[in-house]
Each structure stands twice: as C-alpha cells, then as structure tokens.
C-alpha cells in the first residue's frame, strides 16, 4: 500500500495558554495524486492547518508526515523547498523575469543551470505560456491569469513531493478563474500531484477536489467526497456550506428548462 503523501495525526495549535486552540486535534491524510480541499469560514483554522504542513506555523502537538517522513525531522527551509506553495496574489518578484521567477527554487537547490533552464521551459509549455514568448517578460507585462499560472509553475519547479495552495484563485475574475482552475486540474492529473488547497468557496472545492475537509472553529467537522457532503452532511454547519453550490446548481438548471406557456413547453 502506497504511503500517503501527507498525514496529520491529532494536530493541534494553541497560540496562548488558556485560549481556545486555533486547530483542535485534527487528523486526515492525503493520498498520492489526490486533491484535498480545506474549507471553512474565517477563523476556522484551515489556513493554520495548511501552514503547519510546511512549518510556516509550528504545531503545538501532534504529528505531520510528508511522504512518510516526520516534518519535525526535516530542516524547515529544506522542507519548504521540497513542497510547492502557491497563494492568492501569486507573489512574483516584480524585478525578475518570468523565467527567473520560476527558477528561484531550483537555483536555491543549486541545480545545474542547463537543467534549471530546461525545467523552466518545460513548465512554461505545460501551463500554455511558451518559453520563447514569455520567459523574458516581467510580471507587469502579464495578465492576472498569466501571473497565476507562473505562480503555479514556480510551485512545481523543484519537482515537489506535494503542493500547498492558499486561496490561489481568489483574486481572479470569474472567466479567468474558471480557465486557470481547469488548467490546474488538467496539470494536476497529468503529473499525479498531491495537493492541499485552502478555499472559502465551497463551489470551488466541489469542482476541484477529490475530497473536502470542512473546518469550523478549529475542528474538523466532516471529511468526505463532494458527493458525500452533498448527500449526507454531518451537521447543520456543513449543510449550510454545501447549500450554496446546490442552490447555484438548481438555479442554473431551472434557467435551462423550457418556459411553460398554456400548459405546453415553449423553448
């Protein structure tokens, strides 16, 4: 049986003694090649949970493993270089070209320059930004969707063991967002990437994720497939979250039905 890409066992985060924990004894695993969405409102603990995986935030208790290895046994800088990280706003260096932005981590890892350049060119081709046209451009010369794609390529550059994504599509307009989400899912499936993505948008989680972890006030309320959450929400909070994509789907379906005039369908 394959080792899970990411495992959390009874992970807890307390910022101050005597205060409620930000994350309370959360356990889940992410299979290799799986996309898991962490969903919940502000203060639910989803972003704290994500950042504990690569030790941007240190857990108070519990165990986190990446590819079977306890993250506390790994130098945090090297750990972060081995896990891709993409977030809202992208964070590209404005004074560096697209190619140099994507090449940041391989160069920190001292990859040979020829290997780094080949990796950059391959990734730009993968995200439909051909190197000949985009490698030497500055971020300011790109659209928002193109910058987000470059951020995704940068997260993939060092052939990471897993990818963490924090609201990566939130700043995009709806049409660009849909296009980049579709492209992300195609690349993820092609490469068999293991991904944990944080989003406040349940519709996005249903569309992108193989499984969804719903968090509220530091607790993991339910973990399941989109179908399981839609058909059997664990409690009222999960039911309220999942009602949004259900309502949107029902409304769009109603618009597609022929209008009824005088008892007969009329297109």
Number of C-alpha atoms within 10 A of each C-alpha: 3 8 14 17 21 23 21 21 15 14 20 24 23 16 12 9 7 7 8 13 18 21 27 21 17 20 17 15 17 22 17 18 18 21 25 26 28 29 26 26 15 11 14 21 24 29 21 21 26 19 17 19 25 27 20 13 14 17 21 15 14 15 18 25 19 22 18 13 14 14 18 16 9 13 10 15 11 12 19 17 21 22 20 25 25 24 19 15 17 20 13 20 13 12 11 15 19 29 24 21 23 29 23 19 22 21 14 11 12 10 14 10 12 9 11 22 19 12 21 26 20 17 23 25 15 16 18 13 18 14 19 11 9 21 19 13 16 19 21 13 13 14 12 19 19 18 20 26 24 26 25 26 26 28 26 24 23 24 18 17 19 24 22 23 23 23 17 23 24 16 15 17 11 11 9 17 19 15 11 21 17 14 16 16 16 14 15 17 14 11 11 14 22 23 27 25 26 25 22 20 19 22 18 18 24 19 13 19 20 18 22 26 24 26 24 20 18 22 19 22 17 18 20 17 16 22 13 14 23 18 11 12 21 16 11 9 16 21 15 10 21 22 17 14 18 13 11 12 12 12 11 10 10 11 9 10 11 11 13 10 9 7 7 9 10 10 9
